[in-house]
Structures are given as structure tokens and as C-alpha cells.
Amino acid sequence: MSRRRGKPSYGLWFLLVLIVGTVGYVYTSTMFERDLPKVDMKNNGYWNLKKPLQITIDDQSGIKSYKVILKTTSEEKTLHVEQFLTPNKSIKIDVEPPRSAYSMKDKSLVISIEATDASKWNLLNGNTTVVNYKLKIDKKRPQLSSVSNSYKIKKGGSALVIFKAKDENLKDLYIETNFGKKFKVQPFYKEGYYISLLAWPVTESNFRATIIAKDFADNISKTGVSLYIKDKKYRVSKIKLSDKFLNGKIAQLAEEFVETQGVSDKIEQFKIINEDVRAKNENLIHDITSKVSDEMISDFKMNKMYPLKNAAIVARFGDHRKYSYQGNHISESYHLGLDMASNAMAKIKPQNGGDVVFADYNGLYGNMPIIHHGLGLYTLYGHCSTLNVATGDEVTTKAHIANTGKSGYAMGDHLHFGVIVQGIEVRPAEWMDKEWMRLNITNIIKDAKDIIDRG
């Protein structure tokens, strides 16, 4: 008998199933993955021809080979090439510039990276990707030069510096100290010139400042600020805690703060308030007072500061207070302001106007307005009974901003007056001294302008 027409044979069915299965396997198997290798080079579009280029290549089937080529208008040069017997799923390469690169006259070049994976796709040849990165060549360091600065800085005090910085690809510009503080700089007078106030904290034993300029190609220039360093000794006060104080003011404050809830031991309450709560309050102050404008300024004129008329000084700046109870050391802190007292609820009238950047309750400092006078210089007024300003207000010279009081950690009616430079508390006495301000602020700015105009 003959077979009926139109019926496929079992062999043909098997062949069709085999073909479909093979195609399905090829399309779903990781051996035949079709994703191109992923290439990444950590770069912002600039190269100083000094530091190596950092390149990463990733692929799920593994990298079989790669090469890195440098292309200029006149030549192509292979910088790196490698083949792997055992494919790697992720490789990191540091590609050094060629020896002849630094004499290169081109202003830009192309880094071409070709990578092939170990996939069986593409007739067993794998997937190949080519990625090109165009880089601008910048071999020059930024230009830095000092213009004028204060003659000296005293421990706990301030200084002013004015300098010139020039680079067509300038990225970062700041002044860094030996204790890690980075002071922001503000454009001054004419393009390419900058100004900044510096501060030496009472908690640091030494002071050194360096102007640092970085461009986008990671070229760096540094120059030191020439300042005569003058140490100053501050008072160390040994204070014995009394039960009356612990059961009175400290117990009262302990009810207020979250940090002391559930703590019944009076000594522990004091320690938490003097250390943890204080740190929280001061961190807020430092954050608020660390801001500096990016706008160009042409001058910085300040009147000597004395916000409380006919006031007596009842506690000085920089006092290192060490607390003990029954002969045992408990805690310590620094008094970072000047306590002034006159009449109860006396009017507080600063001699300099500015922007109110904070006016609210701040723990140990009580009701506390902070005014920014420009150039990262702030004044703080603690323990106020009433506030006549709000955050965001602009106040004029001798405006009645608040009244003295005993809010927060205060035993009697007084004003805690603080002066802060970019988040660092400094000696109010300097800013209350007309002669100091003339020598260290006014004259420095005047001299700098004369130098700049001549240049």
C-alpha cells in the first residue's frame, strides 16, 4: 500500500522539533547571550596626562579580549590590549598615558575601548562593543597668588585673606587648615580674585592654612597663607556641682529634653545635657553658620560690636569648664561666647545689620536669633526672653531684635553673645575692638584693592 499524501513522516516531525528546540536553546542559553559588554570609564571629560584612566568592563558571559586605543589628529596608539584564556565577568584596568603624551600638542583626544565577550553568539565570535570617550587635555595647574592678608591670627581669633586664582577649567577653590576645616571663598572686587575669613578654634593647639585650587582634570595648586601664629591662654574653670544645682536647674532641663527622658540619676542627667544636648545644639548652630554666598562683593564694612548697652561681662569666651561631683570628674565643655548682663529683659540692639538666618528655641541656648552679616560672619544671641525678629527678616543697624532673659541653660538674666566665622566660634573681643578691625579687616581690603587696580 502507498502512503497517503499530505501526512508528514515521523522523521520530519522529529527534525522540526529538533530545529525548534535548538533555536529555543540558542536564544535562551546563557552561552549564547546577546548583550554587549558594558564599558565604563570614570572620567569627567578631562585628562591631565598624569593620572591613569580607570576603566571597567562587565559582561555576564565573561570578557574574552579588549584593547584600549588613544586617537589624536595625527596618530593612533594602542595603550592596552589583553586576551583571556579564562574569561572574566568583570575587569578593572588602570591605563597609564604613553611616555610621549605629555609633549602632545593636541587640545583633545579620543580613547577608544573595544571589548569582546565569550558568548557563542554571532557564529561563536561573541558580542563586540566599541565605546569612544572624547577627552579635553589640560596639563596646566591653576595659577594661585596671594594679594593681601592679616598679619597674624590669635588662637580663638579671626583673620582675613584675599588672593588670586586663575584656571579656565577651575572646579574647586577653598582654604584648608591643618585640622581639616575647609573655608569657603567668595568672589571679590574683580574677576579672578577671592576673599575669605579664617578662624582658629580654641580647641586646636596650632593653626595652618593652605589655599587649594583644583581643576576638572585634577591638576592641583597649593599655596600657604602667611600668618604669624600667636597662642593665647584661656581660663580653665574647675566647677563643683552642688545637689541644689542638680536638683534644680538640671532637673528642670531634664524634663524638657528627649535625651534625658527616663533617666533619673542626676549626675547622668547633667552629663547628657552638658555633652549630648550641647553637641546637638551646637551642630545646629554650626550648620546654619557655615554658609557663604557665591556672589561677588567689593567691600566688607563692619561697626565694632556691642549689642547690649551699659553691660557688664559676667563670663568670657574660651573658658574651659571642668565639672566634678564629690571629687569625681563628671564632664567638661567650652564656653564659646561672651556673657553680658545689665538690666533684666534689656534690649538687644546689634551695631550691624544683616539677615536673620535663625530665630527660634535651641535647647541650652534658649531663644536664639542668629544674624548673618556677610562673608560667613555671624552673630548669635542666646537666652533671650522675647524675640522681635523671625527667620528670613532683614534687620538694620541698632534694630531691637530681642530682649535678654534666662531661657535655656541660664541661671540668671543675661545675653550669651557669640561671633561665628563659617561654623567656628571666635573671640567676640576682636570684633568689639575698632583698632583690631581696622588693622585686620579694613586695611587688608583697602590694600588688596590698590594692588588689584595696579595689576
KEPA-301535 format. One record per residue (C-alpha): residue in one letter; x, y, z. Coordinates in pm, whole numbers, plus 32768, in hexadecimal, padded with zeros to 4 digits. Example, Ala and Ser with C-alpha at 12.3 -4.5 7.8 and 13.67 -1.06 7.14 Angstrom:
2
<code->A	px->84CE	py->7E3E	pz->830C>
<code->S	px->8557	py->7F96	pz->82CA>
END
This chain:
455
<code->M	px->8000	py->8000	pz->8000>
<code->S	px->8078	py->8160	pz->7FB6>
<code->R	px->8086	py->8271	pz->80C2>
<code->R	px->7F74	py->8373	pz->80C6>
<code->R	px->7FDD	py->84BF	pz->803A>
<code->G	px->7FE7	py->85EF	pz->8129>
<code->K	px->8055	py->852F	pz->8261>
<code->P	px->81B4	py->8590	pz->82DA>
<code->S	px->8299	py->8477	pz->8342>
<code->Y	px->830B	py->8442	pz->84A9>
<code->G	px->846C	py->849A	pz->843A>
<code->L	px->83FD	py->85ED	pz->83B9>
<code->W	px->8343	py->8634	pz->84FD>
<code->F	px->8478	py->85D9	pz->85C3>
<code->L	px->854C	py->86BF	pz->84EB>
<code->L	px->845C	py->87E1	pz->851D>
<code->V	px->8456	py->87AA	pz->8698>
<code->L	px->85D1	py->8796	pz->869A>
<code->I	px->85F1	py->88DB	pz->85D7>
<code->V	px->84F8	py->8991	pz->86B8>
<code->G	px->859E	py->890A	pz->87EF>
<code->T	px->86F7	py->896C	pz->8775>
<code->V	px->8685	py->8ACA	pz->871C>
<code->G	px->85D9	py->8AE9	pz->886B>
<code->Y	px->8711	py->8A71	pz->8920>
<code->V	px->87EE	py->8B64	pz->8862>
<code->Y	px->8709	py->8C8A	pz->88B3>
<code->T	px->86E1	py->8C32	pz->8A24>
<code->S	px->8834	py->8BA1	pz->8A80>
<code->T	px->892E	py->8C7E	pz->8B34>
<code->M	px->8A37	py->8BEE	pz->8A4D>
<code->F	px->8994	py->8CAD	pz->8931>
<code->E	px->8940	py->8DEF	pz->89E9>
<code->R	px->8927	py->8F1A	pz->8903>
<code->D	px->896A	py->903F	pz->89F0>
<code->L	px->8A92	py->9119	pz->8997>
<code->P	px->8BA8	py->913E	pz->8A9A>
<code->K	px->8B76	py->926F	pz->8B78>
<code->V	px->8C97	py->9364	pz->8B74>
<code->D	px->8CC0	py->9480	pz->8C6D>
<code->M	px->8DDA	py->9578	pz->8C9B>
<code->K	px->8DDA	py->9651	pz->8DD3>
<code->N	px->8E20	py->97A1	pz->8D39>
<code->N	px->8D7B	py->98F6	pz->8D20>
<code->G	px->8DF9	py->9944	pz->8BC3>
<code->Y	px->8F54	py->99C4	pz->8C27>
<code->W	px->90AB	py->9922	pz->8C3F>
<code->N	px->91EE	py->99B5	pz->8CC7>
<code->L	px->92C3	py->98A2	pz->8C29>
<code->K	px->934F	py->9850	pz->8D80>
<code->K	px->9254	py->9773	pz->8E32>
<code->P	px->91EE	py->9623	pz->8D9A>
<code->L	px->9095	py->95FA	pz->8D02>
<code->Q	px->8FB7	py->950F	pz->8DCB>
<code->I	px->8EED	py->9429	pz->8CEA>
<code->T	px->8DFC	py->9311	pz->8D47>
<code->I	px->8D67	py->920D	pz->8C5A>
<code->D	px->8C4C	py->9123	pz->8CC2>
<code->D	px->8B9B	py->9006	pz->8C10>
<code->Q	px->8AD0	py->8EE0	pz->8C8F>
<code->S	px->8B7B	py->8DE4	pz->8BA9>
<code->G	px->8CD3	py->8E71	pz->8BF4>
<code->I	px->8DC9	py->8F4F	pz->8B3C>
<code->K	px->8E9C	py->8E95	pz->8A38>
<code->S	px->8F6E	py->8FBA	pz->89C2>
<code->Y	px->8F89	py->9134	pz->89BE>
<code->K	px->9069	py->9249	pz->8944>
<code->V	px->9089	py->93B9	pz->8993>
<code->I	px->90F7	py->94A8	pz->887F>
<code->L	px->915C	py->9615	pz->8898>
<code->K	px->90FC	py->96E1	pz->8765>
<code->T	px->9177	py->983D	pz->870F>
<code->T	px->916B	py->9906	pz->85D1>
<code->S	px->92B9	py->9877	pz->8568>
<code->E	px->92CF	py->9716	pz->85F4>
<code->E	px->922F	py->95E7	pz->8693>
<code->K	px->92E5	py->9538	pz->87AD>
<code->T	px->9281	py->93FA	pz->8862>
<code->L	px->929D	py->9438	pz->89D8>
<code->H	px->9226	py->92EA	pz->8A58>
<code->V	px->91C5	py->919A	pz->89C0>
<code->E	px->9178	py->904E	pz->8A64>
<code->Q	px->90E1	py->8EFA	pz->8A16>
<code->F	px->9064	py->8E04	pz->8B1C>
<code->L	px->9077	py->8C88	pz->8B13>
<code->T	px->8F76	py->8C89	pz->8C29>
<code->P	px->8E74	py->8D9E	pz->8BF1>
<code->N	px->8E3B	py->8E93	pz->8D0F>
<code->K	px->8CE0	py->8F1B	pz->8D53>
<code->S	px->8D6B	py->9063	pz->8DD7>
<code->I	px->8EBD	py->9104	pz->8DA1>
<code->K	px->8F53	py->924A	pz->8E16>
<code->I	px->906E	py->92EF	pz->8D58>
<code->D	px->9151	py->9412	pz->8DB1>
<code->V	px->91CE	py->9496	pz->8C65>
<code->E	px->9308	py->9565	pz->8C82>
<code->P	px->9345	py->967D	pz->8B85>
<code->P	px->9459	py->9639	pz->8A87>
<code->R	px->95B0	py->96CE	pz->8ACE>
<code->S	px->958E	py->97BD	pz->89AB>
<code->A	px->9437	py->983A	pz->8A1B>
<code->Y	px->94AA	py->9960	pz->8AEC>
<code->S	px->9550	py->9A03	pz->89BE>
<code->M	px->9410	py->99D9	pz->88F7>
<code->K	px->9397	py->9B1F	pz->885C>
<code->D	px->9231	py->9AB2	pz->8819>
<code->K	px->9129	py->9B59	pz->88F1>
<code->S	px->904E	py->9A23	pz->88ED>
<code->L	px->9060	py->98B0	pz->88A1>
<code->V	px->8F83	py->977C	pz->888B>
<code->I	px->8FA7	py->9642	pz->895D>
<code->S	px->8F0E	py->951E	pz->88A0>
<code->I	px->8EBF	py->93E0	pz->8962>
<code->E	px->8E67	py->92A0	pz->88A7>
<code->A	px->8DF2	py->9172	pz->8970>
<code->T	px->8D7F	py->9016	pz->8901>
<code->D	px->8CCE	py->8F20	pz->89E3>
<code->A	px->8CDB	py->8DA4	pz->89F4>
<code->S	px->8B78	py->8D6B	pz->8976>
<code->K	px->8B40	py->8C69	pz->8864>
<code->W	px->8A5D	py->8D5D	pz->87B1>
<code->N	px->8AB7	py->8DF1	pz->8660>
<code->L	px->8B36	py->8CA7	pz->85D2>
<code->L	px->8C00	py->8C61	pz->870F>
<code->N	px->8CB9	py->8DAE	pz->86EC>
<code->G	px->8C0D	py->8E54	pz->8814>
<code->N	px->8B83	py->8FB3	pz->883F>
<code->T	px->8C69	py->90D7	pz->87FF>
<code->T	px->8C37	py->923E	pz->886B>
<code->V	px->8D02	py->9375	pz->8821>
<code->V	px->8CE1	py->94A7	pz->8903>
<code->N	px->8D8C	py->95F2	pz->88BD>
<code->Y	px->8DD6	py->96FB	pz->89C5>
<code->K	px->8E3C	py->9857	pz->8956>
<code->L	px->8F20	py->98FA	pz->8A58>
<code->K	px->8F98	py->9A60	pz->8A72>
<code->I	px->910D	py->9A72	pz->8AC0>
<code->D	px->9166	py->9B58	pz->8BE2>
<code->K	px->92CC	py->9B41	pz->8C60>
<code->K	px->92E1	py->9C93	pz->8D0E>
<code->R	px->92B3	py->9CC3	pz->8E83>
<code->P	px->91D7	py->9DE4	pz->8EF9>
<code->Q	px->928F	py->9F2B	pz->8F3A>
<code->L	px->928B	py->9F9F	pz->90A5>
<code->S	px->931E	py->A0D9	pz->913F>
<code->S	px->92E8	py->A18D	pz->9288>
<code->V	px->9271	py->A2F6	pz->927A>
<code->S	px->9249	py->A362	pz->93E6>
<code->N	px->91F8	py->A2CA	pz->9538>
<code->S	px->91F9	py->A314	pz->96AC>
<code->Y	px->9351	py->A31E	pz->974C>
<code->K	px->92FB	py->A226	pz->985E>
<code->I	px->91F2	py->A146	pz->98EF>
<code->K	px->91C4	py->A103	pz->9A5F>
<code->K	px->9142	py->9FBF	pz->9AF2>
<code->G	px->8FC8	py->9FE2	pz->9B03>
<code->G	px->8FD7	py->A104	pz->9A10>
<code->S	px->8F9E	py->A167	pz->98A5>
<code->A	px->9065	py->A1D6	pz->9776>
<code->L	px->901A	py->A24C	pz->9615>
<code->V	px->90BD	py->A1D5	pz->94D2>
<code->I	px->9099	py->A252	pz->936A>
<code->F	px->913B	py->A19C	pz->9244>
<code->K	px->9131	py->A166	pz->90CE>
<code->A	px->90D7	py->A01E	pz->9023>
<code->K	px->90CE	py->9FDF	pz->8EAC>
<code->D	px->907B	py->9EAA	pz->8DDF>
<code->E	px->8F90	py->9E81	pz->8CB8>
<code->N	px->8F19	py->9D32	pz->8D42>
<code->L	px->8F0E	py->9D8C	pz->8EB5>
<code->K	px->8E42	py->9C94	pz->8F81>
<code->D	px->8E87	py->9CC2	pz->90F6>
<code->L	px->8F1A	py->9DE4	pz->91B8>
<code->Y	px->8F34	py->9DEF	pz->9333>
<code->I	px->901C	py->9E27	pz->9459>
<code->E	px->9070	py->9CF3	pz->9528>
<code->T	px->9102	py->9CEF	pz->9685>
<code->N	px->91E5	py->9BFA	pz->9738>
<code->F	px->90B7	py->9B7E	pz->97FE>
<code->G	px->8FE6	py->9B2E	pz->96CA>
<code->K	px->8EFF	py->9C5C	pz->96BB>
<code->K	px->8EB9	py->9CD8	pz->955B>
<code->F	px->8E67	py->9E49	pz->9549>
<code->K	px->8D94	py->9EB4	pz->9420>
<code->V	px->8E05	py->9FE0	pz->9355>
<code->Q	px->8D36	py->A0F4	pz->92B9>
<code->P	px->8D79	py->A1B3	pz->9173>
<code->F	px->8E0C	py->A308	pz->91C1>
<code->Y	px->8E19	py->A456	pz->910B>
<code->K	px->8E85	py->A3DE	pz->8FB0>
<code->E	px->8E78	py->A297	pz->8EF2>
<code->G	px->8F79	py->A19A	pz->8F65>
<code->Y	px->8FA0	py->A224	pz->90C6>
<code->Y	px->8F19	py->A187	pz->9205>
<code->I	px->8EF0	py->A1DC	pz->9374>
<code->S	px->8EB6	py->A111	pz->94AF>
<code->L	px->8EB1	py->A133	pz->9627>
<code->L	px->8F74	py->A02B	pz->96E7>
<code->A	px->8F45	py->9FB4	pz->984C>
<code->W	px->9020	py->9EFC	pz->9948>
<code->P	px->8F4E	py->9E30	pz->9A3E>
<code->V	px->8FAC	py->9E3E	pz->9BAE>
<code->T	px->8FB0	py->9CC2	pz->9BB1>
<code->E	px->90CE	py->9CAC	pz->9AB5>
<code->S	px->9236	py->9CD3	pz->9B2A>
<code->N	px->92C0	py->9D51	pz->99DF>
<code->F	px->9250	py->9DFD	pz->98A0>
<code->R	px->92C0	py->9DE1	pz->9739>
<code->A	px->91F8	py->9E3F	pz->9601>
<code->T	px->9233	py->9DE1	pz->9496>
<code->I	px->917E	py->9E65	pz->9363>
<code->I	px->9127	py->9D43	pz->927C>
<code->A	px->90B1	py->9D59	pz->9113>
<code->K	px->9047	py->9C2C	pz->9044>
<code->D	px->8FDA	py->9C1A	pz->8EDA>
<code->F	px->8F01	py->9B18	pz->8E2B>
<code->A	px->9035	py->9A5D	pz->8DB1>
<code->D	px->90A8	py->9A2C	pz->8F1B>
<code->N	px->91CA	py->9B1F	pz->8F00>
<code->I	px->9205	py->9BB2	pz->905B>
<code->S	px->92B2	py->9CEB	pz->90D6>
<code->K	px->92F7	py->9D44	pz->9240>
<code->T	px->9381	py->9E77	pz->92ED>
<code->G	px->9399	py->9EBD	pz->9460>
<code->V	px->92FD	py->9FEA	pz->950A>
<code->S	px->9416	py->A0AB	pz->95AF>
<code->L	px->939E	py->A0F6	pz->9710>
<code->Y	px->9458	py->A134	pz->9852>
<code->I	px->93CB	py->A034	pz->9946>
<code->K	px->9391	py->A0B5	pz->9AA6>
<code->D	px->9323	py->9FCF	pz->9BBC>
<code->K	px->9232	py->A044	pz->9CC9>
<code->K	px->91EB	py->9FA5	pz->9E18>
<code->Y	px->9082	py->9F82	pz->9E80>
<code->R	px->8FFB	py->9F53	pz->9FDB>
<code->V	px->8FC2	py->9DF5	pz->A066>
<code->S	px->8EA4	py->9DF2	pz->A162>
<code->K	px->8E78	py->9CD3	pz->A255>
<code->I	px->8D0C	py->9CCD	pz->A2B9>
<code->K	px->8C7E	py->9BF8	pz->A3D2>
<code->L	px->8B18	py->9B8A	pz->A394>
<code->S	px->8A2E	py->9BBC	pz->A4BA>
<code->D	px->88F9	py->9AF3	pz->A50E>
<code->K	px->8830	py->9C35	pz->A507>
<code->F	px->889A	py->9C75	pz->A39E>
<code->L	px->885E	py->9B0B	pz->A334>
<code->N	px->8709	py->9AFA	pz->A3DA>
<code->G	px->86AA	py->9C51	pz->A35A>
<code->K	px->8717	py->9CCC	pz->A202>
<code->I	px->878E	py->9B79	pz->A182>
<code->A	px->8651	py->9AC6	pz->A1F1>
<code->Q	px->8586	py->9BD7	pz->A148>
<code->L	px->8646	py->9BB2	pz->A000>
<code->A	px->8636	py->9A37	pz->A015>
<code->E	px->84BC	py->9A47	pz->9FFE>
<code->E	px->84DA	py->9B0C	pz->9EBA>
<code->F	px->85D1	py->9A44	pz->9DE9>
<code->V	px->8587	py->98FE	pz->9D37>
<code->E	px->86E6	py->9880	pz->9D82>
<code->T	px->86A8	py->987D	pz->9EFB>
<code->Q	px->854F	py->97DE	pz->9EFD>
<code->G	px->8551	py->96AA	pz->9FDC>
<code->V	px->869F	py->970C	pz->A07B>
<code->S	px->8679	py->973F	pz->A1F2>
<code->D	px->87E3	py->9756	pz->A261>
<code->K	px->883A	py->98C9	pz->A28E>
<code->I	px->89A8	py->98A1	pz->A22F>
<code->E	px->894B	py->97E5	pz->A0F3>
<code->Q	px->8849	py->98F0	pz->A0A2>
<code->F	px->8953	py->99FD	pz->A0BE>
<code->K	px->8A4A	py->993A	pz->9FE9>
<code->I	px->8949	py->9903	pz->9ED4>
<code->I	px->88DF	py->9A70	pz->9ED7>
<code->N	px->8A40	py->9AFA	pz->9EDF>
<code->E	px->8AC1	py->9A11	pz->9DCF>
<code->D	px->89B1	py->9978	pz->9CF4>
<code->V	px->88B3	py->9A93	pz->9CF9>
<code->R	px->89C6	py->9B98	pz->9CDB>
<code->A	px->8A5B	py->9AE4	pz->9BAE>
<code->K	px->8905	py->9AD5	pz->9B09>
<code->N	px->88CB	py->9C4A	pz->9B41>
<code->E	px->8A27	py->9CA9	pz->9ACB>
<code->N	px->8A0C	py->9BCC	pz->9995>
<code->L	px->88D6	py->9C90	pz->9935>
<code->I	px->8991	py->9DD8	pz->9966>
<code->H	px->8ABE	py->9D60	pz->98A0>
<code->D	px->89E3	py->9CE9	pz->9780>
<code->I	px->8926	py->9E33	pz->976D>
<code->T	px->8A61	py->9F08	pz->9781>
<code->S	px->8B35	py->9E47	pz->9686>
<code->K	px->8A94	py->9EE3	pz->9554>
<code->V	px->8B46	py->9FE3	pz->9478>
<code->S	px->8AB7	py->A099	pz->934B>
<code->D	px->8B3E	py->A05F	pz->91EB>
<code->E	px->8AF6	py->A1C8	pz->9188>
<code->M	px->8C15	py->A2B8	pz->914C>
<code->I	px->8C4E	py->A3C0	pz->9258>
<code->S	px->8D19	py->A4FE	pz->923B>
<code->D	px->8D36	py->A557	pz->93AA>
<code->F	px->8CED	py->A4E3	pz->950B>
<code->K	px->8CAC	py->A5F5	pz->9604>
<code->M	px->8C57	py->A5A8	pz->976C>
<code->N	px->8C1A	py->A67F	pz->989D>
<code->K	px->8CB3	py->A60B	pz->99E2>
<code->M	px->8BC6	py->A522	pz->9A93>
<code->Y	px->8B22	py->A56A	pz->9BE1>
<code->P	px->89B7	py->A4F4	pz->9BDE>
<code->L	px->895D	py->A542	pz->9D49>
<code->K	px->8976	py->A6A5	pz->9DCC>
<code->N	px->8A27	py->A6DF	pz->9F1B>
<code->A	px->8A5D	py->A568	pz->9F47>
<code->A	px->8B52	py->A4BB	pz->A02F>
<code->I	px->8C16	py->A389	pz->9FBE>
<code->V	px->8BB6	py->A267	pz->A09F>
<code->A	px->8C5C	py->A145	pz->9FE4>
<code->R	px->8D6B	py->A14D	pz->9EDA>
<code->F	px->8DA6	py->A098	pz->9D95>
<code->G	px->8E7A	py->9F5C	pz->9D8D>
<code->D	px->8E4A	py->9EF9	pz->9EF8>
<code->H	px->8E96	py->9D83	pz->9F14>
<code->R	px->8DA5	py->9D07	pz->A01D>
<code->K	px->8DEC	py->9BC1	pz->A0D4>
<code->Y	px->8CD4	py->9B3E	pz->A1B1>
<code->S	px->8CFA	py->9A58	pz->A2DD>
<code->Y	px->8C14	py->99C3	pz->A3E6>
<code->Q	px->8C91	py->994F	pz->A538>
<code->G	px->8DF6	py->994D	pz->A4B6>
<code->N	px->8DAB	py->9889	pz->A376>
<code->H	px->8DD1	py->991B	pz->A21B>
<code->I	px->8C7E	py->991B	pz->A16C>
<code->S	px->8C8D	py->99E1	pz->A02A>
<code->E	px->8D23	py->9B10	pz->9F7B>
<code->S	px->8CCF	py->9C14	pz->9E74>
<code->Y	px->8D45	py->9D5B	pz->9DDB>
<code->H	px->8C90	py->9EA6	pz->9E01>
<code->L	px->8C8D	py->9F26	pz->9C9C>
<code->G	px->8BF7	py->A07E	pz->9CCC>
<code->L	px->8BFB	py->A1B3	pz->9DA3>
<code->D	px->8AF9	py->A1D0	pz->9EBA>
<code->M	px->8A7C	py->A333	pz->9EEA>
<code->A	px->8984	py->A3B3	pz->9FEC>
<code->S	px->88DC	py->A4FF	pz->A03A>
<code->N	px->876D	py->A52B	pz->A096>
<code->A	px->8674	py->A40F	pz->A08D>
<code->M	px->85D9	py->A3E7	pz->9F33>
<code->A	px->86C3	py->A4F1	pz->9EA6>
<code->K	px->86A4	py->A54D	pz->9D37>
<code->I	px->8798	py->A4A3	pz->9C4C>
<code->K	px->8801	py->A58B	pz->9B2E>
<code->P	px->891E	py->A513	pz->9A4E>
<code->Q	px->89FA	py->A620	pz->99B1>
<code->N	px->89F5	py->A56C	pz->9862>
<code->G	px->88D0	py->A50E	pz->9788>
<code->G	px->88A6	py->A3CC	pz->96C6>
<code->D	px->87C6	py->A2A7	pz->9677>
<code->V	px->871D	py->A1E3	pz->978D>
<code->V	px->876D	py->A078	pz->9738>
<code->F	px->86DA	py->9FE4	pz->9876>
<code->A	px->85EE	py->A05F	pz->9984>
<code->D	px->8565	py->9F49	pz->9A5C>
<code->Y	px->85A1	py->9E75	pz->9B90>
<code->N	px->86E4	py->9DAB	pz->9B92>
<code->G	px->8705	py->9CDA	pz->9CCC>
<code->L	px->8818	py->9D56	pz->9DB4>
<code->Y	px->8826	py->9EA1	pz->9CF8>
<code->G	px->86B4	py->9EE5	pz->9D33>
<code->N	px->860E	py->9FE2	pz->9C4E>
<code->M	px->8721	py->A031	pz->9B56>
<code->P	px->8731	py->A113	pz->9A24>
<code->I	px->885A	py->A0F8	pz->9937>
<code->I	px->88B4	py->A20E	pz->9841>
<code->H	px->898E	py->A1E9	pz->970D>
<code->H	px->8A57	py->A323	pz->96C2>
<code->G	px->8AF7	py->A29F	pz->9582>
<code->L	px->8C3F	py->A1EF	pz->952F>
<code->G	px->8BE4	py->A0CC	pz->9613>
<code->L	px->8BE2	py->A1A9	pz->974C>
<code->Y	px->8AC0	py->A167	pz->9839>
<code->T	px->8A55	py->A1E6	pz->998F>
<code->L	px->8987	py->A11F	pz->9A89>
<code->Y	px->88AE	py->A197	pz->9BAA>
<code->G	px->8857	py->A08B	pz->9CAB>
<code->H	px->8768	py->A06C	pz->9DD7>
<code->C	px->867A	py->A17A	pz->9D57>
<code->S	px->852D	py->A1AE	pz->9E05>
<code->T	px->8479	py->A239	pz->9CD2>
<code->L	px->84C9	py->A240	pz->9B5F>
<code->N	px->846A	py->A365	pz->9A82>
<code->V	px->84E9	py->A2C7	pz->993F>
<code->A	px->849D	py->A191	pz->9874>
<code->T	px->856B	py->A0B6	pz->9790>
<code->G	px->8588	py->A160	pz->963E>
<code->D	px->8575	py->A2C5	pz->96C2>
<code->E	px->8670	py->A3CB	pz->965B>
<code->V	px->86D6	py->A4AB	pz->977C>
<code->T	px->877C	py->A5FF	pz->977B>
<code->T	px->888B	py->A68B	pz->985E>
<code->K	px->881B	py->A6AE	pz->99CB>
<code->A	px->86CF	py->A602	pz->998D>
<code->H	px->8628	py->A57F	pz->9ACA>
<code->I	px->863B	py->A409	pz->9A7B>
<code->A	px->85F5	py->A370	pz->9BD3>
<code->N	px->8607	py->A396	pz->9D4C>
<code->T	px->86F3	py->A2ED	pz->9E3F>
<code->G	px->866F	py->A1D3	pz->9F15>
<code->K	px->86BB	py->A083	pz->9FB0>
<code->S	px->8626	py->9F8B	pz->9EB9>
<code->G	px->86E6	py->9E49	pz->9E84>
<code->Y	px->8817	py->9DFE	pz->9F5E>
<code->A	px->882D	py->9F4C	pz->A013>
<code->M	px->882C	py->9F88	pz->A189>
<code->G	px->87DD	py->A0F9	pz->A16F>
<code->D	px->8771	py->A204	pz->A078>
<code->H	px->888C	py->A248	pz->9F82>
<code->L	px->88F3	py->A23F	pz->9E14>
<code->H	px->89D3	py->A131	pz->9D86>
<code->F	px->8A78	py->A1E9	pz->9C64>
<code->G	px->8B29	py->A116	pz->9B61>
<code->V	px->8BF0	py->A16C	pz->9A29>
<code->I	px->8C1B	py->A057	pz->992A>
<code->V	px->8CEC	py->A03A	pz->97ED>
<code->Q	px->8C7A	py->9F26	pz->9703>
<code->G	px->8C04	py->9E45	pz->981C>
<code->I	px->8D23	py->9E8E	pz->990C>
<code->E	px->8CEF	py->9F5F	pz->9A46>
<code->V	px->8DF0	py->A078	pz->9A66>
<code->R	px->8E4F	py->A180	pz->9B67>
<code->P	px->8D42	py->A290	pz->9B74>
<code->A	px->8E4B	py->A377	pz->9C0B>
<code->E	px->8EF5	py->A39D	pz->9AB8>
<code->W	px->8DB4	py->A40B	pz->9A0E>
<code->M	px->8D70	py->A4FA	pz->9B2E>
<code->D	px->8EC4	py->A5A0	pz->9AF7>
<code->K	px->8EC1	py->A6B9	pz->99F5>
<code->E	px->903E	py->A6B5	pz->99D2>
<code->W	px->904A	py->A53C	pz->9998>
<code->M	px->8F40	py->A55A	pz->988B>
<code->R	px->8FFD	py->A676	pz->97E1>
<code->L	px->9145	py->A5B5	pz->97D7>
<code->N	px->90B8	py->A45F	pz->9782>
<code->I	px->8F89	py->A4AA	pz->96A9>
<code->T	px->8F70	py->A60E	pz->9625>
<code->N	px->90E0	py->A642	pz->95CF>
<code->I	px->9104	py->A4E7	pz->9533>
<code->I	px->8FE2	py->A529	pz->9447>
<code->K	px->9063	py->A685	pz->93F0>
<code->D	px->91C3	py->A602	pz->93A9>
<code->A	px->913A	py->A4E6	pz->92D5>
<code->K	px->906C	py->A5D3	pz->91FF>
<code->D	px->919C	py->A6B1	pz->91C2>
<code->I	px->9269	py->A582	pz->9157>
<code->I	px->9157	py->A4FF	pz->9075>
<code->D	px->9122	py->A652	pz->8FD1>
<code->R	px->9296	py->A675	pz->8F8E>
<code->G	px->92A1	py->A51C	pz->8EF6>
END
